[in-house]
Amino acid sequence: MGSVGDSYDNAMAETINGLYKTEVIHRKGPWKGLDDVEYATLEWVDWFNHRRILEPIGDIPPAEYEASYYRQNSPAQEAGLKPNSLR
């Protein structure tokens, strides 16, 4: 038995897995060995998080959006302090 939200979590994972297989495994193969697959995977994950531009979040990469979110919602911000004033 699964817990609440499992079907959504599985659907999201399947979507990412399918995208990865299409963009990396099938398009860039055949592979010479496991090291080649691992290196290509690391490159794709870096692109997916740091260079992929997303329109719904302001035409910026996900990592940039996340960093901005945490800068704006840090405990220092909530206390009315500048982030560097904690040092």
Residue frames as qw, qx, qy, qz and C-alpha x, y, z in Angstrom:
[[0.000, 0.890, 0.456, 0.000, 0.00, 0.00, 0.00],
 [0.402, 0.372, -0.019, 0.836, 1.21, 3.48, -0.80],
 [0.172, -0.514, -0.454, 0.708, 0.79, 6.63, 1.15],
 [0.273, 0.875, 0.337, -0.215, -1.11, 9.75, 0.19],
 [0.132, 0.887, -0.275, -0.346, 0.49, 11.48, -2.79],
 [0.601, -0.260, 0.687, 0.316, 2.30, 8.41, -4.10],
 [0.623, 0.538, 0.528, 0.210, 0.59, 8.45, -7.49],
 [0.200, 0.979, -0.026, -0.016, 1.56, 12.09, -8.02],
 [0.372, -0.727, 0.536, 0.214, 5.13, 11.43, -6.90],
 [0.676, 0.023, 0.686, 0.269, 5.37, 8.42, -9.20],
 [0.523, 0.769, 0.349, 0.116, 3.97, 10.38, -12.15],
 [0.006, 0.966, -0.238, -0.098, 6.53, 13.15, -11.60],
 [0.511, -0.497, 0.659, 0.239, 9.38, 10.66, -11.35],
 [0.683, 0.313, 0.625, 0.214, 8.22, 8.86, -14.50],
 [0.372, 0.919, 0.130, 0.008, 8.07, 12.16, -16.38],
 [0.148, -0.865, 0.457, 0.144, 11.64, 13.09, -15.40],
 [0.630, -0.222, 0.715, 0.205, 12.88, 9.55, -16.15],
 [0.652, 0.568, 0.486, 0.130, 11.26, 9.63, -19.59],
 [0.215, 0.971, -0.093, -0.039, 12.73, 13.05, -20.35],
 [0.375, -0.689, 0.596, 0.170, 16.18, 11.88, -19.24],
 [0.697, 0.046, 0.687, 0.199, 16.00, 8.71, -21.32],
 [0.558, 0.756, 0.329, 0.093, 14.85, 10.62, -24.41],
 [0.139, 0.975, -0.170, 0.024, 17.37, 13.46, -24.13],
 [0.236, -0.726, 0.645, 0.022, 20.41, 11.54, -22.91],
 [0.633, -0.177, 0.753, 0.018, 20.27, 7.78, -23.13],
 [0.705, 0.465, 0.530, 0.075, 18.60, 7.28, -26.52],
 [0.380, 0.924, 0.005, -0.032, 19.82, 10.44, -28.28],
 [0.008, -0.858, 0.514, 0.008, 23.49, 10.31, -27.27],
 [0.764, -0.242, 0.597, 0.038, 24.11, 6.56, -27.26],
 [0.910, -0.238, -0.338, 0.043, 25.40, 4.00, -27.98],
 [0.387, -0.850, 0.322, -0.154, 27.54, 4.09, -24.87],
 [0.541, 0.485, -0.664, 0.177, 31.04, 2.68, -24.49],
 [0.482, -0.092, -0.770, 0.408, 30.66, 2.03, -20.78],
 [0.378, -0.729, -0.552, 0.143, 29.07, 2.97, -17.49],
 [0.386, -0.420, -0.078, 0.818, 31.50, 5.87, -16.94],
 [0.068, 0.155, 0.445, 0.879, 30.28, 7.52, -20.15],
 [0.317, -0.620, -0.638, -0.330, 26.64, 7.22, -19.04],
 [0.476, -0.639, -0.407, 0.446, 27.44, 8.59, -15.58],
 [0.299, -0.234, 0.105, 0.919, 29.30, 11.60, -17.01],
 [0.090, -0.328, -0.546, -0.766, 26.50, 12.35, -19.47],
 [0.405, -0.663, -0.629, -0.030, 23.99, 12.07, -16.61],
 [0.420, -0.533, -0.246, 0.692, 25.92, 14.58, -14.50],
 [0.139, -0.015, 0.313, 0.939, 26.07, 17.01, -17.44],
 [0.235, -0.485, -0.647, -0.539, 22.31, 16.67, -18.03],
 [0.441, -0.674, -0.541, 0.241, 21.43, 17.18, -14.35],
 [0.331, -0.366, -0.046, 0.869, 23.63, 20.29, -14.27],
 [0.032, -0.169, -0.473, -0.864, 21.90, 21.65, -17.39],
 [0.335, -0.561, -0.714, -0.252, 18.45, 20.71, -16.05],
 [0.449, -0.695, -0.437, 0.353, 19.00, 22.61, -12.78],
 [0.373, -0.585, 0.016, 0.720, 21.37, 25.46, -13.70],
 [0.103, -0.238, 0.452, 0.854, 20.98, 26.38, -17.37],
 [0.034, 0.464, 0.824, 0.324, 17.47, 25.28, -18.44],
 [0.129, -0.022, 0.072, -0.989, 15.31, 28.41, -18.83],
 [0.017, -0.473, -0.879, 0.058, 11.73, 28.16, -17.59],
 [0.083, -0.452, -0.303, -0.835, 9.09, 30.64, -18.69],
 [0.522, -0.660, -0.490, -0.225, 6.68, 30.02, -15.75],
 [0.629, -0.609, -0.225, 0.427, 9.29, 31.17, -13.23],
 [0.027, -0.942, 0.055, 0.329, 10.45, 34.28, -15.09],
 [0.734, 0.643, -0.180, 0.127, 12.72, 32.90, -17.82],
 [0.100, -0.727, 0.641, -0.226, 15.43, 31.88, -15.36],
 [0.534, 0.149, -0.831, 0.035, 16.95, 28.50, -14.42],
 [0.719, -0.531, -0.415, -0.171, 15.38, 26.54, -11.53],
 [0.682, -0.216, -0.363, 0.596, 18.51, 26.84, -9.34],
 [0.153, 0.234, -0.048, 0.959, 18.48, 30.63, -9.70],
 [0.490, -0.509, -0.308, -0.638, 14.80, 30.79, -8.79],
 [0.782, -0.425, -0.441, 0.113, 15.35, 28.57, -5.75],
 [0.530, -0.045, -0.282, 0.799, 18.31, 30.65, -4.54],
 [0.099, -0.363, -0.085, -0.922, 16.25, 33.81, -4.90],
 [0.648, -0.516, -0.421, -0.370, 13.39, 32.25, -2.98],
 [0.757, -0.371, -0.398, 0.362, 15.61, 31.28, -0.06],
 [0.331, 0.136, -0.149, 0.922, 17.32, 34.69, -0.03],
 [0.297, -0.414, -0.171, -0.843, 13.91, 36.36, 0.23],
 [0.772, -0.450, -0.237, -0.381, 12.56, 33.91, 2.80],
 [0.572, 0.173, -0.637, 0.487, 15.58, 33.45, 5.03],
 [0.495, -0.632, -0.518, 0.295, 15.24, 33.81, 8.82],
 [0.336, -0.252, -0.053, 0.906, 17.29, 37.04, 8.58],
 [0.094, -0.272, -0.443, -0.849, 14.82, 38.51, 6.08],
 [0.453, -0.592, -0.629, -0.221, 11.88, 37.53, 8.26],
 [0.513, -0.574, -0.363, 0.524, 13.54, 39.23, 11.25],
 [0.155, 0.981, 0.119, -0.001, 14.08, 42.38, 9.18],
 [0.480, -0.660, 0.403, 0.415, 17.88, 41.95, 9.07],
 [0.525, 0.688, -0.429, -0.258, 20.13, 42.14, 6.06],
 [0.985, 0.033, -0.164, 0.034, 21.60, 38.68, 5.29],
 [0.613, 0.418, -0.393, 0.543, 25.21, 39.90, 5.81],
 [0.268, -0.680, 0.280, -0.622, 24.40, 41.45, 9.20],
 [0.923, -0.352, -0.035, -0.150, 24.47, 38.01, 10.81],
 [0.822, 0.245, -0.271, 0.437, 28.26, 37.73, 10.36]]
